[in-house]
Amino acid sequence: MQDLQQYGAWRAGVASTLEQYGAALGEAGLIDGAGEQGLARALARLREDKLSVAFVAEFSRGKTELINAIFFADYGQRILPSAAGRTTMCPTELLWDPALPPCIRLLPIETRAEQRSTSDFREDPGAWTVLPLELDAPERLREAFLQVSRTRRAGREEAERYGLFDAEAPDLASSLGTDGRVEIPQWRHAIINLPHPLLKQGLVILDTPGLNAIGTEPELTLNLIPNAHAVLFVLAAETGVTRSDIEVWRTHIGAGPGRLAVLNKIDAMWDPLRSEADNELEIARQQRDVAQLLGLAQERVYPVSAQKALVGKIGGDMALYEKSRLGALEAALFHDLIPARREIVARQLRGELAALDAGQEALARARMRDLVEQLQELKSLRGKNQGVIAHMVRRVEAEKKEFDASLVKLQGTRAVFARLSTELYTTLGMDVVQAHTEAVRAAMAAARFSTGVRAPVRAYFDAVRASLDASSEKIGEISAMMESMVRRFSSEHGLALNLPAALSLARYREEIDDIEAVFAKQFGTTTLLMTSRATLLERFVDAIASRVRRAFRAANLEAESWLKVLMAPLEAQIRQHREQLRQRQASIQRIHDATDSLEQKIAAFETVQAELEATRARLAAMAASLLGSLGTDVLAQEAA
């Protein structure tokens, strides 16, 4: 747990240093709109970074007890409900949002009848039932947490409407009672806002219902589980790996970074009639078998007893805690996960810091060049008569007029830029996504057989990708126009301008590919034949279309930000150059009018030049310190 606290302290320290660096850039006037945007993005990344850990298991595997043992033993009792049978009936997230009071937000199961995913409802506070948490009363706190295990009886038609019953699916059909009613969860999703020290550091815990529920709530398979930084797949030592365990592991989890298997309830294998060594051998054999069946390295399977670990922690029985083996899992979870997460965040920050430094260096170089040119110009006036000085006044005036004339031409380029920007949204706009969604809804509704929905779904993803590809082409066109304009300005006026920042939609295209892959994996041929077309349509509209909308919304925001600051470096240097021309003109004019001493003016410019050099050195030292706090780029080292 100390690792997570240290990670939180590191993020806070880097954010503070980055703020100071940004303030220094602003004070020196060496940051443009693009830099300000990058700085805000980097600070938001540090402050809002979350570390998500998902727990996945069939019921009665001790999953919730494991969460209690790892995170909440300091409350002195079980906080999350844990007992024989199913205790977690809906996906439950534990996190801390300081903008809200301690509470449980519960999304009614009836929302499954609407064509919106859980993620869509997150933006609708009125849809949730909110229960306050009494933090100073552990018993009442525990009672409030029992909400996640609440169920109710529903008629068959209602359960079918929510996608929780299908007579053709054996697992779901068996839930029909003799009274013709089905037991369903009372809530669709729960979010527990708890000011626990680890949650305050950005930890998010996801407790999932049994394996059957994973298939009925696509939000889990499309969003929460794939995006978790660590997934703990919990098995029971006495049952080992069942057929349904293997199916869920292969379909929804699979071996990979941050994926661990937990062999819980090893206390059932503590046979008092056998020696300690024999018991250990039996546990090791079970561990080896689990690793082989799941395709994991044996050291990624952790035998534990969550119940004994919780008892040991609460009762101060360290011998029992050691015997539970939970310490090895806790160490792996945080010692492996946090350094990897820190390196990912640091690598992203290094890129943003490099862009920030490049922007300020370009502005500083341009300012220094202008100062040097003005100094040279002023020094060339030493010993010259009024006629020469008057000629120089006229020359600067001509330069200024020529520069102002080029700015008029720039307005024409702006008009082209505005037109291309508008055209970009004809392929990237949210109305385009809505049109694709409505088209596939109609095509799926018209499909005569469940297997017939495959073609419309493929066509949907192809159309979405085509929109992204067309948008990328338009972005390329905008970038090419901007590069041409920058090069022309640089050559005409001797400005050292950086080329505009690039924008790539590749990651959004990859995200669409990932969504399609999850859909294909979850809704294979067997699933399609067993599940009604209406339920499949609902799953698709509620989850997959929602995820695609979120991807396009993010792409829209990034494109909008890019377009806003695309001309920022050029405009910043244009403003700086205009000011330099104005100052040159005024300085020479005052010397011509004999109101200023030439030597005084040269001395003043030399002072400004020295101050700028000192500012650049100070900013370079701050940037180096900031870079040092991010640590060494491990991947770059390995590549070297």
MOMO-V428107 format. One line per field, one symbol per residue. phi: phi as a letter, one per 30 degrees, with the letter a starting at -180 (. if undefined). Layout:
BEGIN
phi->???
END
This chain:
BEGIN
phi->.dedddddddddddddddddddddddddicbcdddddddddddddddcdcbcbccbaddicidddddeddcbdddiadcddbadidcccbebccabcddcdeaccbcedddddcdbdedddddbeddcdccdccddbeddddddddedcdbbcbdeddddddicbbddcedddddddddicbdbddbdabbccbddeddddjdbccccdddddddcbeeddcbddddddbbcccbcddcicdddedddeddcbidleicbcccdidddcddddcdeddddddddddddddeddcicdedcccdbbddddddddddicdddddddideddddddcddddeddddddddddddddddddddddddddddddddddddddddddeidddddddddedddddedddddddddddddddddeddddddeddccddddddddddddedddddddbedddddeddddddddddddddddddddddddddddddddddddbicccdddddbbceddddddddddddedddcdeddddccdddddededddcdddddedddddddddddddddcecedddddddddddddddedddddddddicbdeddddddddddddddddddddddddddddddddiddddddddd
END
